Amino acid sequence: MKTNKLLYILPIALGLVACEPEFDDVDFNGGSADFSTFVTVGNSLTAGVQSNALSADGQINSISNIIAQQLKIVGGGEFKQPIIPGEPGEKGAGVVNGLIQGGLLVPELSLTYVTNCANVTSLGPAILPAGFTGPVPNAAYPATEFLANVAIDGPYNNMGISGARLVDLNTPGYATANPHFGRLAASPTETVIESAMKNNATFFLLWIGNNDVLGYSTRGGDEGMAPITSSAQFSTEYARVLDSLTKNGAKGVVANIPNVTSIPYFTTIPTGTDAIDDATAALLNAAYGAYNAGLDQVVAAPGSPLTQAEADSRKITFTGGQINPFVVIDPTLTDITSINPALINMRQSKPGELLILAPGLTDSLTCAQWGTAKPIPGNFHINTSELTKINDAVDAYNATIKSEANARGLAMFDANARLKQLASKDGINISGINFTSTFVSGGAFSLDGVHPSTRGYAIIANDFIKAINAKYAANIPQVDVAAYPAIEVSQ
Amino acid sequence: MTVMGLIPMLALAGGYQVNLQGNKQTGMGHLGTSFYLGASSTYFNPAMMGLDSNKFSFEVGGSAILGSVTYQNQETGISESTDNPVGTPFYFYGTYKINEKLAAGIGVYTPFGNSVKWGDDWSGKNLIQDISLRAIYIQPTLSYNINDKISLGAGMTYVLGSFEINRAVPAPIGNNNSSNLQGSETGIGFNAGIYLQPTEKLSIGLTYRSQVDIELEDGDIDFTVDPALQAAFPDGKFAATLPLPATTTLGIAYQASEKLLLSVEGSFVGWSTYESLDFDFETNTSSLEDSKNPRNYEDAIIVRVGGQYMVNDAFALRAGFYYDQSPVTDEFFNPETPNSDNLGFTAGLSYNINDNFGIDASFLYIAGLERESEYQPSGFGGKYKGTVIIPGIGLNYKF
């Protein structure tokens, strides 16, 4: 009898264990928003630029496309992207550089072994694959193919235009100025907004304004090359863009602008030396002795344009056994070269000032004595007054974005706060991965130090989804950030 | 050590405690602190070893743990389940009644263990891919009957512990980086018990099993990483300490009739000792700092009720129920030990073939209550739910 009972129990037992515990499916829904037609308007960040280039891979992993695919689960429709020709994933193919100069198309940056000026080899970003010694293979990337106009297949749901500023969106003729939009525009005079509006979107994502201040920043604060859009113009243009996008009752989500201090392009190269020895310090002090004395002489002269305070702030001293701030050119200093041509506008970098991640700058610092025996040119250095201008602009833009979003009942993703969190010491932990804004090793940024990595874009896509969910009582599924690939080394 | 390779287990009770130390007791809610059921009292309450009327008493047995835990991410909708190997905890007890007062015994059993296999590529792979934790206790014990009403027992425990963990390395470069940590070490502890029989029908037992720390000095860590990362993640040795917490149990049994025995027990498990699982790597690099993994467990209780009905002299039926509180908080819930408050439903039977030889069988169904928790230090959370069934069988022999 007992044996019989056991014979009953065992199959039941095995049957039970075959059934893993199950949960009901999570109730995902679109809440009060209609996602049937989704359009994204923005710049390289919404287009999907990574590592200094737009590729088919980047477009597939763009914020716009990631969100669009998630929206499909809650009623979203097709999301058409102007995919760059070429095979996705094929290194160097299907790639368009963010800045096309002289009609050249350059592959995206690769992570590879790079030998620097001091003959030290380490992992770093490079345009050419390791071992490749020939010229840039322009022929492999004919502009006619990659930049051919594809408006006939439009309208496109991803209207992220690499390089676009807010003030470009409503500018007729922008298609001729920017080949990224030139590909998509139906006519030379069509504006980005006109092109985007052809979708009759029910829901939009707008992330614009970064380039209205970033161009100035990446050029080390150059008003001539890339003026900062004034806050008044930003305010007017932002309202104008939203007037268009919401015209037919569409709802949407916007995002504000991150501070430059959250972006590795501005935080990677330190503004000071490694610890130097006493002999080097003495040598440098001897070399700058004449400059320091010259400043005092100018101050002492009658009717001097130079105050003692400025003279003192410009004096250059190095101390052995510690790190020392680099010597930099600061165009905002009082120009006294007419009094003494040797007294150029230089000083040592101050805490909080930044150097940009320009190609070649590290080599110049390492091997050409930039920052020590020679001042670093001003276009590599963001000084305090430039930083103030940048921060003031970002603050003003963000105030506009917030008030416009609130006034129009739109969702807003606080990208500035999120990137500050990323830039903090602890970074952001997602599924066991610690993300920071550290260049390459932080995992969140691509090799250009400005644009996010694939995982970085996935994080931001989730942040947009969270903002939409909160505003429209929706429950759009997020993506599993850890399932997106990390950067691989190219050999 | 080869024996240990055969007994992976699933976290059954709170944390990684495994309460399956006797099929008779398991059948009635794993109760057995306050009434004598054979040589297994070496574990359940060593004070009772001298209560046997036989000179020698032996028990041997084991269980098959068939269980699975399912995880569901509430934000992505992803749902994944463990594919755990079948756990096979076992026990062996032998007691020798030296005289009417004194008895000696030895027990070999497996009160802690954990075997969870989520897979190499599941969404929490950076926290854990799979873990196998094993502890075998060897416990020589003496008991002394002070009089008819009071007995005492105590012994030492010698513990063989080992574990192996596989988890992905979330490095920023490369997509197939993983680590394997393993090691084995011994530990020492003790246990003690008191048995009281104030009346013929009422008995009381109180036991204490001390904490045992498995202090691993020379574990091996082996990285499989992208060639570019090999210098940053060197293979080598590590040290770590895993505590096996103290348990205090108070039980009361009442002989309701000649055939029916009822009992209730409460246990207090000192899980708050498990604050952090730290790996101290012999070789550190800027990418490989010592790994601090807060656990912040809280002390937990287990409440058990159960009964035994003697159908006749040869045949016993048992049933029981217990509530087993999880020591894991909602902020530090790591899928490596996916443990929720458990409800255990048990049934069992014994059949004595003759005066010397008997068979014990038990069946345990554990329903893990659904919980929604996160391991905040890693930013990984969701809903978890587990189900386990455990058939067990044992033999007893006495003369």
Interface residues (C-beta under 8 A of the other chain):
Chain A: K2 K5 L6 I9 L10 A13 L14 L16 V17 C19 E20 P21 E22 F23 D25 V26 F28 L111 L123 I428 N429 I430 S431 G432 I433 N434 V440 S441 G442 G443 N462 P477 Q478 V479 D480 A482 A483 P485 A486 I487 E488 V489
Chain B: L66 G67 S68 V69 T70 Q72 N73 Q74 E75 T76 G77 I78 S79 S81 S123 G124 K125 N126 L127 A168 P170 A171 P172 I173 G174 N175 D226 P227 A228 S287 L349 Y351 I359 A361 F363 Y365 G368 E370 P377 S378 G379 F380 K383 K385 G386 T387 I389 P391
